[in-house]
Amino acid sequence: ATTLFDYVRRAMPFHAPGSLSNDEVYAVSAFILAEGKIIGRSDVMSARTLPLVNMPNRDGFIPDTRPEQFKAK
């Protein structure tokens, strides 16, 4: 859910990315999570509650064991 918050904060709204307040980003994130039935419609998102959201695929990630191809110099 924190990745969702970060994406919304940096990318929305389309015509003015990064212009939403944190409260607006929490509201948009809560709306998206509720539409996906990940949280309840009346749940409140905040800095304290957002990291507690259990995303459906949290255990489905596979580590990438390939070596890094591009390293920062």
C-alpha positions in Angstrom: 0.0 0.0 0.0 2.9 2.3 0.6 4.0 1.8 -3.1 0.5 2.9 -4.1 0.8 6.0 -1.9 4.1 6.9 -3.5 2.9 6.4 -7.0 -0.2 8.5 -6.4 1.8 11.3 -4.7 4.3 11.5 -7.6 2.0 10.9 -10.6 -1.4 12.4 -9.8 -3.3 14.3 -11.0 -2.4 13.8 -14.6 -2.4 17.5 -15.5 -0.3 18.6 -12.4 1.7 15.6 -11.0 2.8 16.0 -7.4 0.4 18.8 -6.6 -1.9 16.8 -4.2 -1.6 17.3 -0.5 -0.8 14.3 1.7 -4.4 14.2 2.9 -5.6 14.1 -0.7 -3.1 11.3 -1.5 -4.3 9.3 1.5 -7.9 9.8 0.3 -7.1 8.7 -3.3 -5.2 5.7 -2.0 -8.0 4.7 0.4 -10.5 5.0 -2.5 -8.4 2.7 -4.8 -7.9 0.2 -2.0 -11.6 0.2 -1.1 -12.6 -0.2 -4.8 -10.3 -3.3 -4.9 -12.0 -4.6 -1.7 -8.6 -4.5 0.1 -9.9 -2.2 2.8 -13.4 -1.2 3.9 -15.2 1.8 2.5 -15.2 3.5 5.9 -11.5 2.7 6.7 -9.3 5.8 7.2 -5.9 5.9 5.7 -3.1 7.8 7.5 0.7 7.5 8.0 -0.1 5.1 10.8 -2.7 2.9 9.1 -1.3 2.7 5.5 1.7 0.5 6.3 -0.7 -1.9 8.1 -2.7 -2.7 5.0 -2.1 -6.3 3.9 -1.8 -6.3 0.1 -3.2 -9.5 -1.6 0.1 -10.4 -3.3 2.4 -9.6 -0.4 3.8 -13.2 -0.3 3.9 -13.6 -4.1 7.1 -11.8 -5.0 10.0 -13.7 -6.3 13.5 -12.4 -5.6 15.6 -11.5 -8.7 18.9 -13.4 -8.2 20.3 -12.1 -11.5 23.5 -10.0 -11.2 23.1 -6.2 -11.5 23.7 -5.1 -15.1 23.7 -1.3 -14.4 25.5 0.0 -11.4 25.6 3.6 -10.3 29.1 5.1 -10.8 
